[in-house]
Amino acid sequence: MGDLAGILEAAKKRVLEGEELLAVADALDLVRTLALWSAQHPDYPALRRCLGDAPLERDLREQLRAALGRRGEVLDEAHPMLGKTRQQIRQLFDQRGRKMEEIAEGLQKRGVLRQRQPVQRGDRLLLAVKATDSGRARGVVHDRSQSGDTLFIEPGPVLELSNRLTETKAQERRLVQEVLTELTRALLRSAPALAEAEHRLGQADVAFTAGRWALETDADYPEMDGGVLELRQARHPLLQQQMEREELVPLTLELGREFELLVVTGPNTGGKTVVLKTVGISCALALCGLPILAEPGSRVPELPGLHADIGDAQSLESSLSTFSGHLSRTLEILRAIEPGALVLLDELGTGTDPEEGAAIGQAVLEHLLRAGALTIANTHLGQLKLFSTGVERAENASMEFDPESLAPRYRLLVGVPGASHAVEVAERLGLPPAILGRARALAEREGGAERLIADVGRVRRDAELLRERARGLEAEARATKERIEQDEEVARSRAELREAEAEEAFREHARRLDALRREQLAPVLQRLKGGEKDAVQSYLDALEAELRQCELAERWERFMQGLKKGDVVYVPRFRDRLQVLKIHKGRQTAKLRHGNLEVELGWRDLTWVEPPPGES
């Protein structure tokens, strides 16, 4: 699709070229095609609302298509005089060529020419004439070779035809310009509708692109209501693009139901910043009407604002330190904050004295709580780790960390403040035992909060293990139940298939017996006499009696005797269920409705047994 907005803007300043006008026609064709498609697919109501009443500008589209060719050239039919003018151009071109050929042939015989083939100079046809014989070739000299030995002459008769050709081509250009001018004016008259059409096409393009992206990334649209932010198994798009799905640790959190403030603590490189970015990009996508990388059931409120301070904002040009950079951005957020807005703060209170940074950070968080904002803040400051323990509508969280391997697990644990694991890390890295012993002694004296955090973390991990085990047992039970149900369904299908096969065998045997009696034995019986005829007839009667004594025959007999008008029977030859219109018990036939037709079939063609689905 062309840039309609740019084309409309250009049309206000100049006459548009054919290629630009053709782009408008293509866009209108696209609007028409999508509008028809949306009308034929009611299962997509959003696209139907977007495209159903889109401006089609049928008159303009037809005018453009009638005037322009496939490459944007103006067609002969676009102007009453254009076709005739172009025909004159072709005729003059041919006349000039023939005249030049005639003159060149004569001069060549007289030895005047350097070469027989005419030379093209712009729109002019010239002959290369020897300078010494130029007087024998009448015409206008247009050029001379560098040596001066050759003159390039346009013969008089050719000159006249070239002048007429030039004038006719100028006339063609004027006519083409008239057509383009009129088309440009028509486009400007439809400018508002074209702008609306481009807007609708843009919406449709976003919808189709979002749908394709959702299919490729397993994204889904979140619910957009209320004031609760709930992300289920959310992933950051860039991380999913870079990593295998199995390696990516998804994020699950809820904000706005039980608490509006979440303080995430824990060691660096644990994934705290990724949590903020995942929440931020998910909310931004949802607010733009796009799907997010999260499981169904995720919810994003209609946020009045989304504010973030993520990354190091220090600047040499502005003389900003890390602390000043963060604080400047925090001030901007505090000035713009409104109830229900989402605030994401990375490394709150960092870059200055820990006690003062923690005090400022706590004051900022308290203000955001009072303002009614939804806030997620990351920090590794010890004073903020237990801040939310006694604060209403606030909660702690941490990134899970494995002290044995020193590796982060990148899972968010809500309700558990994070520990730094500094002593464990130092021991793994080889800090001398004496120094480690002194560090542990100091931690025992001053690190009560850290011990509490570690204890809570262990309890939380144990609870998570139990929960995972319970989920596994539940999944196993569900799989076992589904397997049993599938086995029962297979058994039922097999029984139905066996019954259908047996019934088909019975009917086939009965049909063959009827055919044998009718086609082969009836003529023989007519020729037989006396005891021989009676013996053969008795044998046939015995066969039929034996056939009727089997269980299927008895069921079939009861079924046929009880058949009445309005019943539905299965007809294997049609692989369909047909309604009975009339029963002829004397000749053992039935009249049935098959679509708009009425068919009469023998009883042997009817059954009550339908094959299982997929076996017909």
Buried (B, 14 or more C-beta within 10 A) or exposed (E): EBEBEEBBEBBEEEBBBBEBBBBBBBBBBBBBEBBEBBEEEEEBEEBBEBBEEBBBBEEBBEBBBEBBEEEBBBBBEBBEEBBEBBEBBEEBBEBBBEBBEEBBEEBEEEEBBBEEEBBEEEEBBBBBBBBEBBEEBEBBBBBEEEEEEBBBBBBEBBBEBBEBBBEBBEBBEEBBEBBBEBBBEBBEEBBEBBBBBBBBBBBBEBBEEBBEBBEEBEBBBBBEEEBBBBBBBBBBBEBBEEEEEEEBBBBBBBBBEEBBBBBBBBBEEBBBBBBBBBBBBBBBBBBEEBBBBBBEEBBBBEBEBBBBBBBEBBEEEEEBBBBBBBBBBBEEBBEEBEEBBBBBBBBBBBBBEBEEBBBBBBEBBBEBBEBBBBBBBBBBBBBBBBBBEEBEEBBBBBBBBEBEEBEBBBBBBBEBBBBBBEBBBBBEEEEEEEEBEEBEEEBEEEBEBBEBBBEBBEEBBEEEEEEEEEEEEEEEEEEEEEEEEEEEEEEEBEEBBEBBEBBBEBBEBBEEBBEEBEEEBEEEBEEBEEEEBEEBEEEBEEBBEEBEEEEBBEBBEEBBEEBEEEBEBBBBEBEEEBEBBEBEEEEEBBBBEEEEEEBEBBBBBBBBBBBBEEEE
